[in-house]
């Protein structure tokens, strides 16, 4: 199969899934769910196929050593709008492929985890699939305009998904999340227009722009607005406030997808658009952003300690862990950037599993407050064990995915000889201790201790619930025990970006 | 004479509809014949417009100029008139609207058509006098139309207020034009352009254009001349509100385009900062104002004030990008506005045209709710809808001149606007209605119109190249 056609197919399948479920009878929830599951299963297979094809393509055409231009495979382009040289221009490198794989796994598990959605199921799955189509679109786009369009498509359905199917102060959270993210994209839009006109080549093509020389004055103002614009979605301090509220209010599958994949779009954009296209701007501003993300890492961890609601704990830990993604990037060393990318994948798997489990536990206990639970190990051993394992992954236990990523991030950051970097790294490493505190406290409150009477009748996970948990656990272990192939792929993609930064 | 055909047909159509009543000898209040004449005629004129050559420029005797740009504007005007006529259908039918039934249908239709002809004149003028006559011809009918609920105090208040404000605007316009005339010694564009190119620093010209800008500011609802809009939009019958919000804005911006990129092109660099400041203030005022509005017509007034801000922002760009982006945006804006007003007409059948009237829509009528959501997103500028493309072009026109700060400001403003457009979506989907509501139903005309408008919003967003004509001709 033609590579670029496969890429188009990957974002088109969820979109078609949404279209196909439109004419289905509104009350036939089972059929809607089955269509959605089938669509995403097909896509999961397609993405796995893509990964293998990519590995062999990479082996056939290895990037030249010292190359400053990212190498994309399966490229293809068509003119979309002649007047402004807008193209539908697609292609993938290792980072995009791995992120797509992550997306496919998370959404497949997400659909299974939302098998219990009964309220307006049709609208729910249609929106979910549209959102996923947008996410895939972002990862394959090599044209900044198309990139932006997909980016917005991935953000907007969130409003209704949280507002309609959420819990707690859902309307407030939905509005806050949407507005903050769209405000971020206002900056991105201006940055993109700046790149277009200031490059002097009137093009949105990522690869062309990477070869343009931008004046230092332009880089000086454009880099921070692009980095911050994407950073909002990556929950950069002080623009992270949408994240705890949003994640806590969202329904299970949406939390999984949002914390697991969507927040990574922010980091991905920072890397792909900000640092790749504006290397001098990155060098000028990075110590400033380093301070911000160090605050992220610590603030998120300390924030999580204070929380009593399981979802809020995980949401704050997401702020902390997503901070680590950006922390790796701001380190401006090879290992740091690599660690950041690995952390995107690791955190995506981990947090998806966290929210998945919390959703299932909440569905049984009808509370998410840690102090009201206890002794759940006795009635739901499967869920409890899974929760313990994912908690350990969160605090970076070797053998699980978190360790691989965090080790790279911190080694990379410490490798930068500037005193500020050393200092910030030491501070950020402390967050692991704090993480241990809140994770173990939550685990302890959840699974140990006496069980209250009204929980004694609760049941363990059903078969359909065990599937997503098992898949995600498997991936956590796989990445922890055999990180070799992932690291190798990421190496290949990070080299050009790093070389470009150091020019 | 081929290029004049649409103008001639339009006048004939107006005469035909007026003549129909005269011929019958008595005013027939229930006849729908004039209605059918009007929409069929407008469709025919639109088809004629589509088939004309867009790459020719012909100057007819008496200084009546037809260019590709003017033909595109005529398309906007004709489409707007067409949808107004179709929208008005329900308001003339007994029981079609809770506020009351409008009477004197052929009078209404004739006035709409003649008003549209005034707009045609504006885009074809080559001297200040014709320009002025055109703009008055398009303004005075609107005062009459706003008061068309003849027993409704709000409607009459709207009409009076609009007329007062319009009179001030006319005075300012004449004052400004007299300065231009005084400086150049002639009313023709040609002489004006020559003088302007030779003396771009002439203070009389600068003063004159500021007065003209203020006068047009009333039509375009530019801050600080926007005050009348919420009251007039709220008081006027809904089809008239829709017509004012689209056609009247379009003619205002056409007027500015004709002057600023025509005879006064040499003053452009002087006007750029003025335009940008006005744009920034206008979008901010509109967006802040819209947040608290419960009554949907007032809501749309503030929304359209904000939209005017985005539109005039493109006037800071060069001629080609300003023309193409503004005309493209007018189509986009017209489609979204009319879609909202058709939904309003559906709410208005049994209830007040208020935001809470949308409650329960997501369950009762999912298709209409989806249309509402798409329209709201288009107005807010969310891809892949047409509103995003339109705004992107407008922003690009300003960015091309290096006004990136303005682009950030405008894009943030459009985030603010997303807040209140999302309130509509929230009302339709999230808020549970207090009492059981009758589902909103559409009649056939409304259904077809909404279908067409939604299709336009999607198509122009996803495949902007289908409007290649607009983008190429104007450039």
Interface residues (C-beta under 8 A of the other chain):
Chain A: X26 X80 X81 X82 X83 X84 X120 X123 X145 X148 X149 X152 X153 X156 X159 X160 X163 X164 X171 X175 X178 X179 X182 X183 X185 X186 X187 X189 X190 X193 X194 X196 X197 X221 X225
Chain B: X324 X362 X363 X366 X377 X382 X383 X384 X388 X392 X393 X395 X396 X399 X400 X402 X404 X407 X408 X411 X412 X414 X415 X418 X419 X422 X425 X426 X429 X430 X464 X465 X468 X471 X472 X475
